[in-house]
Amino acid sequence: MLFRLAAIGEACGWTMLTSGILIGRYILPGNTIPVMIAGQFHGILFLAYAVASVGLYPTLRWSRRQAFVALLASIPPYGSLLFEMWAWHRFHRSEFRRYAYCVALSSLRDR
C-alpha cells in the first residue's frame, strides 16, 4: 500500500511539473515561479518513490533486479504507475495461486 501511494504521488508530481511548465510558458510567459514550485514538489515525490522502491523491495518480495526496474520506471513520465500496476497484478496472481494450492490441499485432506 505504501509503495502504491508513492507511485501515485510520483505520477502526480509529473502532472504538477508538466502543468507548471505549461503555465510558465503559455499563461505567465517569462515567469519561472510555477516551474520552480512544481519542480520542488516533483523532486520530493520522486525521492519518496525512490526510497519506497529501495526500502520496501524485501517486504514486497522483489528481487534486486525488480527494485532496479522500479527505479528505472520513475524516469519516464507515469512509468511508476505502469510498474505499480504490473507489480500489483503479479502479487495478486501469486496470492491467488497460494490460495488455490491451500484449497486443493484441504480438499485432499478431507477425503
RAGIMO-V891545 format. One line per field, one symbol per residue. phi: phi as a letter, one per 30 degrees, with the letter a starting at -180 (. if undefined). psi: psi as a letter, one per 40 degrees, with the letter a starting at -180 (. if undefined). Layout:
phi = ???
psi = ???
//
This chain:
phi = .dddddddddddddddddddddddccdbeiccdddddddddddddddddddddddcddddhcddddddddddddddeiddddddddddddddddddddddddddddddddd
psi = dddddddddddddddddddddddddddghehedddddddddddddddddddddddedddefiidddddddddeediheddddddddddddddddddddddddddddddde.
//
